[in-house]
Amino acid sequence: MEIIIQPTAAAATAVAARVIARLLNEKPNAVIGLATGSTPLLLYRALIDMKLDWSRVTTFNLDEYIGLPKEHPQSYYSFMWENLFRHINIAPENVHIPDGKAKDIPGFCAAYEQRIRDAGGIDLQVLGIGTDGHIGFNEPTSSLASRTRIKTLTPQTRQDNARFFASLDEVPTHCITMGIGTIMAARSVLLVVSGEGKATILRDVLQGPVTPQVPASILQFHPSVTVV
Ligand code: F6R
């Protein structure tokens, strides 16, 4: 595990953006796993400014709220198109985001896993962490071997994400998320964490026991993780 500590979120973002730029340079048809939330926002801005060639890149997003239509401003579909995809030359057919309105959710999840396999697996998975140590929406007590599936959001995560909605009641209660096993199958992981509010959980993730109570702690067993 490589841990790169930077003095500011902007400096950390620049390091993380360089990791992705290097991958696209070495492998123009890379498969990249992407996250949403406030942490990757700066990263996506930096990537847009770098004017990289995304024409052969395939992406898979970690998660999506269940019940929000794609066009809802807080859907992760809207987030990704607004904050990254519409600014880069990615082919829309190479973009994959879980469908929060899928009628058959277990069937959709199995197909999502199959699509990742068909794409040759994920070369680099971008991650943030929740204040409870979640990755994707794999909340504490998630199975460390889990695959893409439906999950219930914890009260803490709903509270954390309420800032994006008009009220707490509007925050969805369920989501589709790649599993911890799905994330661990990525060939490399780029975890970006910033802010004092995440210092304690990051210590637990990197130096505490590996436990489903702190889902991101499983990354201690991943052979190729960069933490910025
Ligand atoms: C979102 C995701 C989540 C976030 C985490 C941190 O796709 O996978 O695990 O990375 O909730 O969110 P922020 O960056 O908003 O603190």
Residues whose N, C-alpha, C, O or C-beta is under 5 A from the ligand:
A	BS01	F6R	A35 T36 G37 S38 T39 P40 L62 D63 L127 G128 I129 G130 H134 I135 G136 F137
